């Protein structure tokens, strides 16, 4: 295969604060000399999920060594907020949050 997914690009109002939030939330490193590019930790991979009825967002899978509740608290500590008015299906395995830059993301129980 000649192509690989190199990056997911978000349009944000302030790249400095968005870079600080997303690098801390995901454990990514800001590229030297350009905080607009965030480098994943070694061995990390990113999936691309296509959905015709959903808005652009990140699905963040919660690892087995923590809980969704712990990650919600950690994200809130970084400035994110729970999206209170979201309509969840009965069997929802996700929690919708909003980053300080306005980007929605889901914490997924794995």
C-alpha positions in Angstrom: 0.0 0.0 0.0 1.4 3.4 -1.0 -0.5 5.5 1.5 -0.7 5.7 5.2 -2.7 8.1 7.4 -0.2 10.7 8.3 -2.3 13.1 10.4 -5.8 14.1 11.4 -6.1 17.9 11.0 -8.4 20.0 13.2 -9.4 23.6 12.5 -9.0 25.3 15.9 -9.2 29.0 17.0 -6.0 28.9 19.0 -3.2 26.4 18.1 -1.2 27.1 21.2 -3.8 26.2 23.7 -5.1 23.3 21.5 -1.6 21.9 21.3 -1.2 22.1 25.1 -4.5 20.3 25.7 -4.2 17.5 23.0 -0.5 16.8 23.8 -1.4 16.3 27.5 -4.6 14.4 26.8 -3.0 11.9 24.4 0.6 11.8 25.6 1.8 13.2 22.3 4.9 15.4 22.0 4.9 18.8 20.4 7.3 18.9 17.4 10.5 20.9 18.1 10.1 24.3 16.6 6.4 23.9 15.7 3.8 23.2 18.4 1.1 22.8 15.7 2.4 19.3 14.9 1.9 16.7 17.6 4.0 13.5 17.5 2.4 10.2 18.8 4.3 8.1 21.3 6.4 5.2 19.8 4.2 2.3 18.6 1.0 4.3 18.7 -1.3 4.0 15.7 -4.4 5.9 14.6 -7.5 4.5 13.0 -9.7 6.4 10.7 -13.5 5.9 11.3 -15.8 7.1 8.5 -19.4 7.8 9.3 -22.0 9.6 7.1 -24.2 10.8 10.0 -21.7 11.9 12.6 -19.6 15.0 13.0 -15.8 15.0 12.9 -14.4 13.9 16.3 -11.9 11.7 18.0 -12.7 8.3 19.5 -10.3 7.9 22.4 -10.1 4.3 23.7 -9.7 4.0 27.4 -6.9 1.5 28.2 -7.4 -1.4 30.6 -5.3 0.1 33.3 -7.8 3.0 34.0 -11.5 3.7 33.8 -13.8 6.0 31.8 -14.6 7.9 35.0 -10.9 8.4 35.7 -10.2 9.7 32.2 -13.3 12.0 32.4 -11.8 13.5 35.5 -8.3 13.8 33.9 -9.8 15.5 30.8 -11.8 17.9 33.0 -8.6 18.7 34.8 -7.1 19.7 31.5 -10.0 22.0 30.7 -12.4 19.7 28.8 -16.1 19.4 29.8 -18.8 16.8 29.6 -21.4 17.4 26.9 -24.5 17.2 29.1 -27.1 17.4 26.4 -26.0 14.5 24.3 -28.6 11.8 23.5 -27.0 8.4 24.2 -28.3 5.1 22.9 -29.3 2.6 25.6 -26.2 0.5 25.1 -23.7 3.4 24.9 -20.1 2.5 25.6 -18.9 6.0 25.2 -18.9 9.4 26.9 -19.0 12.6 24.9 -16.7 15.5 25.9 -15.7 18.8 24.5 -12.1 20.0 24.5 -11.3 23.6 25.4 -10.9 24.3 21.6 -14.5 23.2 20.9 -13.5 19.8 19.4 -15.8 17.0 20.5 -14.3 13.7 21.4 -15.6 10.4 22.9 -14.1 8.3 25.6 -14.7 4.7 24.6 -14.9 1.8 27.1 -12.8 -1.1 25.7 
